Amino acid sequence: MESNLDESAGGPAAKTGHNLGEISVSELSQAIKRTLEGSFDRVRVRGEISGFKRAASGHLYMMLKDEAAAVKAVCWRSSAARIGLALEDGMEVIATGRITSYAERSEYQLVIDRIELAGVGALLKMIEERRKKLAAEGLFDAARKRPIPLLPEAIGVVTSPTGAVIRDILHRIADRFPRRVIVWPVLVQGEDAARQVAAAIRGFNALPEGGPVPRPDLLIVARGGGSIEDLMPFNEEVVVRAAADSAIPLISAVGHETDTTLIDFASDRRAPTPTAAAEMAVPVRNDLLNEIGHVGQRLLSALTRLMNEWRLTVEGLGRGLPDPLRLLQERGQQLDQWTERWINAGAAMFDRRRDLVANLAARLKTPAEQIAAARAALHLEAVHLKAAIRQVLERQDRALERIAAGLMPRNLNALIEREAHRLEALGRLLDSYSYDQVLKRGFALVRNAAGEPVLAAAGLGAGEHLRLQFHDGEVAAMVEGQTTAARKPEPKKSEPKKSEPKKSDQGSLL
């Protein structure tokens, strides 16, 4: 790129030897920015979303990529609010915007002001995959469906407060059976619509019973017709889960009759239009009154017919019954007879019982007689017990005498004397094993300077100091000359003199 800055003879260009002028980094970045924005004023880019991120400011950041390349993209908060899709990684979209550069990072990026899915087929594929996923979790099971109340006291409607949908619902409910309607206004299109619809469903369920705002007995989630992109908020997972978790029966009325969204599978009933949802919510008041009147007439006719049948039955039974007065008289006479028989039988029974008690009383002993008999029995038992105790004591005395006879002093002294002799013998044996007794027999214990016993003469050298221990003390000694092991053996004499004493093989130690 050529610079339009003037070059002087004494400037840096003259010093470096070329005619290119110098520009700053900011000027270069601005020039690149103008070139990009001038060449790519408006572009439509098709690619797959990757690294999608929503900043706290509301801006959207992502990468658009295909098999060979990738480009960074940003969607400012003002434009993001108009996008009717919940963007996520893996979605193939067509983004419309302009190319610009970000000077601080020397990057170029696509500034998106509109985004749409790359074809209806891709959108339908995404919806179908989501439907299979939620169905596998059991959110669409028929066992979860709740019946719609026949005549709800309050109806909650989740829809836009300004559209024709709410007017149609209110008008239809007022025509059929006026009920209290509570509207929770939400967006039904755009990026934030799904969150608001889910929050409204959960908000209605969170209302307490008997609170200032009545808790609805029925919910209607409604929206008018539109393209598949316009109805996407009702395919979002957050809305489907809120509808499935609703404890209040819910009717979905999204789009026209041919439109189907995922909330239709999770709701308890699906209405083809919002007006049809209002018709499902309440019956026609006049039809209900007519039905009640008709049922009342049928009930009255049935009751009248039943009463007539009962009357005929009673009359027929009455003809077969005898005269009640005669029956009472006969029963009265029978009662008098039974009373007389009971009185007579009671007197005879009491007489027999009296005689029996008198006979038993005659055979009973007086308390004094019973006490005397018990005293005699007790005395006899005491005599037997004393005799038994005496016999036991005599046997014990005889046993003790036999034991005492075996422990007389004569036998004990003999045992002590035997044990004393045995102990004395063991003491003598122990003394005989002591080296002190050996020393008393004329032997000496030889130790070297370290105090260790010397067991052989072969290990001693001339001039080595020794200690000789006798039975009555120790003396010092020193080795003189060679030991027996070091000397040569002397020739054996043929006939040693008898008077000459035999010399010792051990050298002199003193």
C-alpha positions, 0 to 999 in steps of 0.5 A: 500500500502506498502512503500519501505522506510527503517525504523530505530529503532529510527525512527517514526515507532519505536515510533508508534509501527508499521512497516508502513513507512511515505510518503508525500501527493504528493507521495501518489497522484503520486502512485495513478496516476501511478496505474490508468494510468497503469490499464486504459491505453486506454478506450472507455466510453459511456455516456451522456454529462452534464455540457459541457464548453469550456474554453478560452484556447480552452480546453473542460470540461464535465461530462459523466454520465449514470443512476448510475454514472458520471465521469469527462472528459477533452479534450485538445485543440490539440485534440478538434481541430480534433473533428468534432462535436459541442458538447452540453449537452444531446448528447450521445457519445463514448469517447476514451482516458485514465484515469488519476488523478488530484492531486490538487483536489484528482479527477480522470478524463478521458482525451479524444483524440477522441469522436463520437456520440453513433451510427448513430441513435442518430445522425440522431435523433438529426438532425431531432429534429433540423430540426423540430425546425428550420422548425417551425421557418419558415426558410425552407418556400418556400416563402423565396426561391429566384430565381437563376439569369440567368447569374451572373456577379460574383459567390461566392464559400464557400468551402475548397481551396485545395480539388477537389471540387473547381477545379471541380466547376471552371472547369465546370464554365469555360467550360459552361460560364466563369464568375468571381469566388470569393472563400472564403476558409473555413474548411469543416470538424472539430469543427471550420468548422461550424463557418467558413462557417457561417462567409463566408456566412455573409461575402459575404452578407456584401460586399458593392455594387461597392466596391473593391471586387465585391459583388457576385450575387450567392453563392455556398456552396460546399463540397465533400462526407463523412460520416454523422459525416463528414457532421455535420458542415452543419447541425449546426444551425449557418450555417442553419441560415446564409443560411436562412438569406442570401440576395444573392441567395444560392445553397447548394452542400454538399456531394453526391446525397444521402446525405442530410443536413439541409443547403439544406432545408434553401438554395434557390436551392439544387444541388446533387453534386458540379459539378451540382451546377456549372451547375445550376449557369451558362448556356452553352454559346454555347447553349445560343448563339444558343438559341439567334440566334434561337430566333433572326430568329424567331423574324425576321420572325415574324417581316417580316410577320407582315410588309407584313400584314401591307403592304397589309392592307395599300394597301387595305385601300388606294384603298378605299380612294378618290383622296387626291388632290380633297379632298384638293380642296373641303376643301379649297372651304369650308374654303373660304365659312366659312371665308366669313360667319364669316366676315359677321356675325362678322360685324353684331354682332359688330353693334348690340353690339354697339347699345346695349352699346349706349342704356345702356350708355344713361340710366346710371346716371353721377357720379355727379348725383349719388353722389347727390342722395347718399348725399340726402339719407344720409341726410335723414338717419341722420335726422331720426337718430337724432330723434331716439336719441332724443327720447331715451334720453327723455325716459332715462331722465324720468327714471332717474327722477323717480329713483331720486324721490325715493331717496329723502333725506326725505325718506333716513333720515327716513330709517337711523333713524329706523336703529339707533333705532334698533341698540340702542335696540340691544345694551341695550339687550346686556348690560342686558346679561352682568354679570357686570349689575348683579353685579351692582344689589347687587350680587357678583361672588365667586371664589376659590384660583385657580380663578374658580367660586364657584357655590355651598356651599357644596364643601367649607371647613372651612378655605378655601380662596375665592375671592369676585368680586363686580361691583366696585372691588374684596375682599379676604374672608375665610370660617369660620365654617361649610357650610349649607350643613354640619350643622344639620337643626335647629328645626322650631320655632312655632311662630317667633317674628315679630320684629325679622329679619329672619336669613339667611341660609348662614353662615358668610363668613367674 
